[in-house]
Amino acid sequence: MTRIPVRLGDRSYEIRIAPGLLKRVGAEVRTLCPGARIAALVTDRNVARHHLLPVQRSLTQAGFAPATIVLPPGERHKTLDTVSRLYAAFARARLERGSPVVLLAGGVIGDLGGFAAATYLRGLPIVQVPTTLVAQVDSAIGGKTGVDLPMGKNLVGAFAQPRSVLMDPLVLRTLPRREWIAGLAEVVKYGIIRDRALFAYLERHADRMDRRLPNDLRVIVTRCAAIKADIVSKDERESGLRQILNYGHSIGHAIESATDYRRFLHGEAVAIGMTGAALLAWCRGFPVHGLVIRQGALLRRLGLPLRAPGVSTPRVLQALRMDKKSRAGRVRFVLPRDIGRVLYGQDVPDATVSDVVRLLTWPRGRNAPRPATSSSRSVMASCAHPSRR
């Protein structure tokens, strides 16, 4: 078993990674909550079909009475209404303050279930058991919990660190192909923000990533989890360094919101957002022409989108203005300087942001939009005429 510490003083915990760990969840939770009688087990319908029974059995064998709660899947259900349903289910199960809440699913259940656990009885122990690539490499680590509002994504939430994160990389083999590919966007993100070697590994092996070979699963899950644990240990509350984890997410979240979470999976939107962030850096005059090309080529080879043609530009820009990472009324972007290095807290002129969002959302088959700024014009011309690169 690989153990990765998240060092946060008296709230420190381990990320535990091992093939087959799903069948030992009960024993792991028992070591974390030795005196508990009841354990809430929260999952969604899709995950339940594949993984619910072995985890239920494991919890029972460890001496827990599991109270299972199966929710509908999808970002559209990450709402306060669903949290209210969880509160009611927790009350019916007679959960106590020491009762662990085991979150068996992807990022949606991890976020909203974590928020419900953090706020019921002023806080229950949380154990994350992520089953998607996005959750294993990113969202299950670091204690962010929350739900969406109609105005934007993750606008209500709290930091609530789990007791542990238990990862079985082999469960990723049961993911639908589209979800697996979408999750690879977050892996590319880690390469851009922190790890040139990981980015190069993805470039070398992109054509086999869809096979989900055990060694590839081990490499990408372990490396990304270690990067996230290190960043969270240094900046738990996102006051500085942790902001680099939002690379591609400001535009990505805005695209998700503008399409009512129906057209793009989270990772697909992040891939488009990373494309936008790299273009913003180029417009700012950063020497990232080569990065734009390499990042775009890798995303395409992995099967990820670079644009969102036909999405309403005004709706994306409106959602951007609601970005929870804004400061003094301005969206602050994470922009790349090189592969493995980014800058956070970057202010970009509104006209440049509008130009890039228009390019990302411009309908197919139409001439590229006319940029409003001179800095954008050369970038847009290069994007429109690849032969000039």
Secondary structure, DSSP 8 states (H G I E B T S, - for coil): -EEEEE--GGG-EEEEE-TTGGGGHHHHHHHHSTT-SEEEEEEEHHHHHHHHHHHHHHHHHTT-EEEEEEE--SGGG-SHHHHHHHHHHHHHTT--TT--EEEEESHHHHHHHHHHHHHGGG---EEEEE-SHHIIIIITSS-EEEEEETTEEEEEEEE---SEEEE-GGGGGGS-HHHHHHHHHHHHHHHHHT-HHHHHHHHHHGGGGGG--HHHHHHHHHHHHHHHHHHHHH-TTSSSGGGGGGTTHHHHHHHHHHTTTSS--HHHHHHHHHHHHHHHHHHTT-S-HHHHHHHHHHHHHTT--S--TTS-HHHHHHHHHT-TT-BTTB-EEEEEEETTEEEEEEE--HHHHHHHHHHHH--TTS-----SSHHHHHHHHHHH-GGG-
